[in-house]
Amino acid sequence: MNAIFQTEPNLAFIVLRLGLAVTFFAHGTQHLFGWMGGRGLMGQVTNWKERYRIPIWIGIVGVFTEILSVPAMVLGFLVRPLALGLMIFLAVAIWASHWEHGFFLSGGGRKGMGIEYCLALFLMALTILVGGAGALSIDQMLG
């Protein structure tokens, strides 16, 4: 249990946590509620099933991982397990949707986005997984 909560009181991890929280609030609410031009839960997971052959239940787990990561990152509570979940979610996105389009997010007249953005988010989540929640976190208080 201590490995989940142990962290150093580093202020830099707050920046990473809040960056992930903002990003996955926007992205996750598109997927869950259809906000900001999103499809909503069933529309999103059906799209993933049709385009990438991702089973509906795995898509639902992915959407809820996105959403649950938001309060986890804001509060700094259970950030390591949620960071791992985000890494898995992002690895699937990179593999299933972005890899074929190369590295760069846009350009070259291609249809689709490369791995650049998802890779940056993956590395942010990896940093949280390795370093923990940092300062001003429930994990720090419990560790």
Contact map, one row per residue, 1 for C-alpha under 8 A:
11111000000000000000000000000000000000000000000000000000000000000000000000000000000000000000000000000000000000000000000000000000000000000000000
11111100000000000000000000000000000000000000000000000000000000000000000000000000000000000000000000000000000000000000000000000000000000000000001
11111100000000000000000000000000000000000000000000000000000000000000000000000000000000000000000000000000000000000000000000000000000000000000000
11111100000000000000000000000000000000000000000000000000000000000000000000000101100000000000000000000000000000000000000000000000000100000010000
11111110000000000000000000000000000000000000000000000000000000000000000000000101000000000000000000000000000000000000000000000000000110000011011
01111111000000000000000000000000000000000000000000000000000000000000000000000000000000000000000000000000000000000000000000000000000100000011011
00001111100000000000000000000000000000000000000000000000000000000000000000000000000000000000000000000000000000000000000000000000001111100011001
00000111110000000000000000000000000000000000000000000000000000000000000000000000000000000000000000000000000000000000000000000000001111100001000
00000011111000000000000000000000000000000000000000000000000000000000000000000000000000000000000000000000000000000000000000000000000001110001000
00000001111111000000000000000000000000000000000000000000000000000000000000000000000000000000000000000000000000000000000000000000000001100000000
00000000111111100000000000000000000000000000000000000000000000000000000000000000000000000000000000000000000000000000000000000000000001110000000
00000000011111110000000000000000000000000000000000000000000000000000000000000000000000000000000000000000000000000000000000000000000001000000000
00000000011111111000000000000000000000000000000000000000000000000000000000000000000000000000000000000000000000000000000000000001001111100000000
00000000011111111100000000000000000000000000000000000000000000000000000000000000000000000000000000000000000000000000000000000000000011110000000
00000000001111111110000000000000000000000000000000000000000000000000000000000000000000000000000000000000000000000000000000000000000000000000000
00000000000111111111000000000000000000000000000000000000000000000000000000000000000000000000000000000000000000000000000000010001000000000000000
00000000000011111111100000000000000000000000000000000000000000000000000011010000000000000000000000000000000000000000000000000001000010000000000
00000000000001111111110000000000000000000000000000000000000000000000000011000000000000000000000000000000000000000000000000000000000000000000000
00000000000000111111111000000000000000000000000000000000000000000000000000000000000000000000000000000000000000000000000000000000000000000000000
00000000000000011111111100000000000000000000000000000000000000000000010010000000000000000000000000000000000000000000000010011000000000000000000
00000000000000001111111110000000000000000000000000000000000000000000111011000000000000000000000000000000000000000000000000000000000000000000000
00000000000000000111111111000000000000000000000000000000000000000000010000000000000000000000000000000000000000000000000000000000000000000000000
00000000000000000011111111100000000000000000000000000000000000000000000000000000000000000000000000000000000000000000000000000000000000000000000
00000000000000000001111111111000000000000000000000000000000000000110110000000000000000000000000000000000000000000000000000000000000000000000000
00000000000000000000111111111000000000000000000000000000000000000110010000000000000000000000000000000000000000000000000000000000000000000000000
00000000000000000000011111111100000100000000000000000000000000000000000000000000000000000000000000000000000000000000000000000000000000000000000
00000000000000000000001111111110000000000000000000000000000000000100000000000000000000000000000000000000000000000000000000000000000000000000000
00000000000000000000000111111111000000000000000000000000000000110110000000000000000000000000000000000000000000000000000000000000000000000000000
00000000000000000000000111111111111001010000000000000000000000000010000000000000000000000000000000000000000000000000000000000000000000000000000
00000000000000000000000001111111111111110000000000000000000000000000000000000000000000000000000000000000000000000000000000000000000000000000000
00000000000000000000000000111111111001111001000000000000000000100000000000000000000000000000000000000000000000000000000000000000000000000000000
00000000000000000000000000011111111000111001000000000000000000110010000000000000000000000000000000000000000000000000000000000000000000000000000
00000000000000000000000000001111111001111000000000000000000000000000000000000000000000000000000000000000000000000000000000000000000000000000000
00000000000000000000000000001111111111111000000000000000000000000000000000000000000000000000000000000000000000000000000000000000000000000000000
00000000000000000000000000001111111111110000000000000000000000000000000000000000000000000000000000000000000000000000000000000000000000000000000
00000000000000000000000001000100011111000000000000000000000000000000000000000000000000000000000000000000000000000000000000000000000000000000000
00000000000000000000000000000100011111100000000000000000000000000000000000000000000000000000000000000000000000000000000000000000000000000000000
00000000000000000000000000001110111111110001000000000000000000000000000000000000000000000000000000000000000000000000000000000000000000000000000
00000000000000000000000000000111111011111111000000000000000000000000000000000000000000000000000000000000000000000000000000000000000000000000000
00000000000000000000000000001111111001111111000000000000000000000000000000000000000000000000000000000000000000000000000000000000000000000000000
00000000000000000000000000000011110000111111100000000000000100100000000000000000000000000000000000000000000000000000000000000000000000000000000
00000000000000000000000000000000000000111111110000000000000000000000000000000000000000000000000000000000000000000000000000000000000000000000000
00000000000000000000000000000000000000111111111000000000000000000000000000000000000000000000000000000000000000000000000000000000000000000000000
00000000000000000000000000000011000001111111111100000000001000000000000000000000000000000000000000000000000000000000000000000000000000000000000
00000000000000000000000000000000000000001111111110000111001100000000000000000000000000000000000000000000000000000000000000000000000000000000000
00000000000000000000000000000000000000000111111111000001000000000000000000000000000000000000000000000000000000000000000000000000000000000000000
00000000000000000000000000000000000000000011111111110000000000000000000000000000000000000000000000000000000000000000000000000000000000000000000
00000000000000000000000000000000000000000001111111111111001000000000000000000000000000000000000000000000000000000000000000000000000000000000000
00000000000000000000000000000000000000000000111111111111001000000000000000000000000000000000000000000000000000000000000000000000000000000000000
00000000000000000000000000000000000000000000011111111100000000000000000000000000000000000000000000000000000000000000000000000000000000000000000
00000000000000000000000000000000000000000000001111111000000000000000000000000000000000000000000000000000000000000000000000000000000000000000000
00000000000000000000000000000000000000000000001111111100000000000000000000000000000000000000000110000000000000000000000000000000000000000000000
00000000000000000000000000000000000000000000000111111110000000000000000000000000000000000000000000000000000000000000000000000000000000000000000
00000000000000000000000000000000000000000000100111011111011000000000000000000000000000000000000000000000000000000000000000000000000000000000000
00000000000000000000000000000000000000000000100110001111111000000000000000000000000000000000000000000000000000000000000000000000000000000000000
00000000000000000000000000000000000000000000110110000111111100000000000000000000000000000000000000000000000000000000000000000000000000000000000
00000000000000000000000000000000000000000000000000000011111110000000000000000000000000000000000000000000000000000000000000000000000000000000000
00000000000000000000000000000000000000000000000000000111111111000000000000000000000000000000000000000000000000000000000000000000000000000000000
00000000000000000000000000000000000000000001100110000111111111100000000000000000000000000000000000000000000000000000000000000000000000000000000
00000000000000000000000000000000000000001000100000000001111111110000000000000000000000000000000000000000000000000000000000000000000000000000000
00000000000000000000000000000000000000000000000000000000111111111000000000000000000000000000000000000000000000000000000000000000000000000000000
00000000000000000000000000000000000000000000000000000000011111111100000000000000000010001000000000000000000000000000000000000000000000000000000
00000000000000000000000000010011000000001000000000000000001111111110000000000000000000000000000000000000000000000000000000000000000000000000000
00000000000000000000000000010001000000000000000000000000000111111111000000000000000000000000000000000000000000000000000000000000000000000000000
00000000000000000000000000000000000000000000000000000000000011111111100000000000010011001000000000000000000000000000000000000000000000000000000
00000000000000000000000110110000000000000000000000000000000001111111110000000000000001000000000000000000000000000000000000000000000000000000000
00000000000000000000000110011001000000000000000000000000000000111111111000000000000000000000000000000000000000000000000000000000000000000000000
00000000000000000000000000000000000000000000000000000000000000011111111100000000010000000000000000000000000000000000000000000000000000000000000
00000000000000000000100100000000000000000000000000000000000000001111111110000010011001000000000000000000000000000000000000000000000000000000000
00000000000000000001110110000000000000000000000000000000000000000111111111000000000000000000000000000000000000000000000000000000000000000000000
00000000000000000000100000000000000000000000000000000000000000000011111111111000000000000000000000000000000000000000000000000000000000000000000
00000000000000000000000000000000000000000000000000000000000000000001111111111110010000000000000000000000000000000000000000000000000000000000000
00000000000000001101100000000000000000000000000000000000000000000000111111111010000000000000000000000000000000000000000000000000000010000000000
00000000000000001100100000000000000000000000000000000000000000000000011111111000000000000000000000000000000000000000000000000000000000000000000
00000000000000000000000000000000000000000000000000000000000000000000001111111000000000000000000000000000000000000000000000000000000000001100000
00000000000000001000000000000000000000000000000000000000000000000000001111111110000000000000000000000000000000000000000000000000000011011110000
00000000000000000000000000000000000000000000000000000000000000000000001111111110000000000000000000000000000000000000000000000000000010001110000
00011000000000000000000000000000000000000000000000000000000000000000000100011111110000000000000000000000000000000000000000000000000000000010000
00000000000000000000000000000000000000000000000000000000000000000000100110011111111000000000000000000000000000000000000000000001100110000010000
00011000000000000000000000000000000000000000000000000000000000000000000000000111111100000000000000000000000000000000000000000001110110000000000
00010000000000000000000000000000000000000000000000000000000000000000000000000111111110000000000000000000000000000000000000000000100000000000000
00000000000000000000000000000000000000000000000000000000000000001001100100000111111111000000000000000000000000000000000000000000000000000000000
00000000000000000000000000000000000000000000000000000000000000000000100000000011111111100000000000000000000000000000000000001101100000000000000
00000000000000000000000000000000000000000000000000000000000000000000000000000001111111110000000000000000000000000000000000001100100000000000000
00000000000000000000000000000000000000000000000000000000000001001000000000000000111111111000000000000000000000000000000000000000000000000000000
00000000000000000000000000000000000000000000000000000000000000001100100000000000011111111100000000000000000000000000000001001000000000000000000
00000000000000000000000000000000000000000000000000000000000000000000000000000000001111111110000000000000000000000000000001001100000000000000000
00000000000000000000000000000000000000000000000000000000000000000000000000000000000111111111000000000000000000000000000000000000000000000000000
00000000000000000000000000000000000000000000000000000000000001001000000000000000000011111111100000000000000000000000000000000000000000000000000
00000000000000000000000000000000000000000000000000000000000000000000000000000000000001111111110000000000000000000000011011000000000000000000000
00000000000000000000000000000000000000000000000000000000000000000000000000000000000000111111111000000000000000000000000001000000000000000000000
00000000000000000000000000000000000000000000000000000000000000000000000000000000000000011111111110000000000000000000000000000000000000000000000
00000000000000000000000000000000000000000000000000000000000000000000000000000000000000001111111111000000000000000000010000000000000000000000000
00000000000000000000000000000000000000000000000000000000000000000000000000000000000000000111111111100000000000000010011000000000000000000000000
00000000000000000000000000000000000000000000000000000000000000000000000000000000000000000011111111100000000000000000000000000000000000000000000
00000000000000000000000000000000000000000000000000010000000000000000000000000000000000000001111111100000000000000000000000000000000000000000000
00000000000000000000000000000000000000000000000000010000000000000000000000000000000000000001111111110000000000000000000000000000000000000000000
00000000000000000000000000000000000000000000000000000000000000000000000000000000000000000000111111111100000000011110000000000000000000000000000
00000000000000000000000000000000000000000000000000000000000000000000000000000000000000000000011111111110000000000110000000000000000000000000000
00000000000000000000000000000000000000000000000000000000000000000000000000000000000000000000000011111100000000000100000000000000000000000000000
00000000000000000000000000000000000000000000000000000000000000000000000000000000000000000000000001111111000001111110000000000000000000000000000
00000000000000000000000000000000000000000000000000000000000000000000000000000000000000000000000001111111000000001110000000000000000000000000000
00000000000000000000000000000000000000000000000000000000000000000000000000000000000000000000000000101111100000000111000000000000000000000000000
00000000000000000000000000000000000000000000000000000000000000000000000000000000000000000000000000001111111000001111000000000000000000000000000
00000000000000000000000000000000000000000000000000000000000000000000000000000000000000000000000000000011111000001111100000000000000000000000000
00000000000000000000000000000000000000000000000000000000000000000000000000000000000000000000000000000001111101011100000000000000000000000000000
00000000000000000000000000000000000000000000000000000000000000000000000000000000000000000000000000000001111111000000000000000000000000000000000
00000000000000000000000000000000000000000000000000000000000000000000000000000000000000000000000000000000011111000000000000000000000000000000000
00000000000000000000000000000000000000000000000000000000000000000000000000000000000000000000000000000000001111100000000000000000000000000000000
00000000000000000000000000000000000000000000000000000000000000000000000000000000000000000000000000001000011111111000000000000000000000000000000
00000000000000000000000000000000000000000000000000000000000000000000000000000000000000000000000000001000000011111000000000000000000000000000000
00000000000000000000000000000000000000000000000000000000000000000000000000000000000000000000000001001000010001111100000000000000000000000000000
00000000000000000000000000000000000000000000000000000000000000000000000000000000000000000000000001001101110001111110000000000000000000000000000
00000000000000000000000000000000000000000000000000000000000000000000000000000000000000000000000001111111110000011111100000000000000000000000000
00000000000000000000000000000000000000000000000000000000000000000000000000000000000000000000010001101111100000001111111000000000000000000000000
00000000000000000000000000000000000000000000000000000000000000000000000000000000000000000000000000000011100000000111111100000000000000000000000
00000000000000000000000000000000000000000000000000000000000000000000000000000000000000000000000000000000100000000111111110000000000000000000000
00000000000000000000000000000000000000000000000000000000000000000000000000000000000000000100110000000000000000000011111111000000000000000000000
00000000000000000000000000000000000000000000000000000000000000000000000000000000000000000100010000000000000000000011111111100000000000000000000
00000000000000000000000000000000000000000000000000000000000000000000000000000000000000000000000000000000000000000001111111110000000000000000000
00000000000000000001000000000000000000000000000000000000000000000000000000000000000000000100000000000000000000000000111111111000000000000000000
00000000000000000000000000000000000000000000000000000000000000000000000000000000000001100110000000000000000000000000011111111100000000000000000
00000000000000000000000000000000000000000000000000000000000000000000000000000000000000000000000000000000000000000000001111111110000000000000000
00000000000000010001000000000000000000000000000000000000000000000000000000000000000000000000000000000000000000000000000111111111000000000000000
00000000000000000001000000000000000000000000000000000000000000000000000000000000001101100000000000000000000000000000000011111111100000000000000
00000000000000000000000000000000000000000000000000000000000000000000000000000000001100100000000000000000000000000000000001111111110000000000000
00000000000000000000000000000000000000000000000000000000000000000000000000000000000000000000000000000000000000000000000000111111111100000000000
00000000000010011000000000000000000000000000000000000000000000000000000000000011001000000000000000000000000000000000000000011111111110000000000
00000000000000000000000000000000000000000000000000000000000000000000000000000011101100000000000000000000000000000000000000001111111100000000000
00000000000000000000000000000000000000000000000000000000000000000000000000000001000000000000000000000000000000000000000000000111111100000000000
00000011000010000000000000000000000000000000000000000000000000000000000000000000000000000000000000000000000000000000000000000011111111000000000
00011111000010000000000000000000000000000000000000000000000000000000000000000011000000000000000000000000000000000000000000000011111111000010000
00001011000011001000000000000000000000000000000000000000000000000000000010011011000000000000000000000000000000000000000000000001001111101011000
00000011111111000000000000000000000000000000000000000000000000000000000000010000000000000000000000000000000000000000000000000000001111111011000
00000011111011000000000000000000000000000000000000000000000000000000000000000000000000000000000000000000000000000000000000000000000011111001000
00000000101001000000000000000000000000000000000000000000000000000000000000010000000000000000000000000000000000000000000000000000000001111101000
00000000000000000000000000000000000000000000000000000000000000000000000000111000000000000000000000000000000000000000000000000000000011111111100
00000000000000000000000000000000000000000000000000000000000000000000000000111000000000000000000000000000000000000000000000000000000000011111110
00011110000000000000000000000000000000000000000000000000000000000000000000011110000000000000000000000000000000000000000000000000000111001111111
00001111100000000000000000000000000000000000000000000000000000000000000000000000000000000000000000000000000000000000000000000000000011111111111
00000000000000000000000000000000000000000000000000000000000000000000000000000000000000000000000000000000000000000000000000000000000000001111111
00001100000000000000000000000000000000000000000000000000000000000000000000000000000000000000000000000000000000000000000000000000000000000111111
01001110000000000000000000000000000000000000000000000000000000000000000000000000000000000000000000000000000000000000000000000000000000000011111
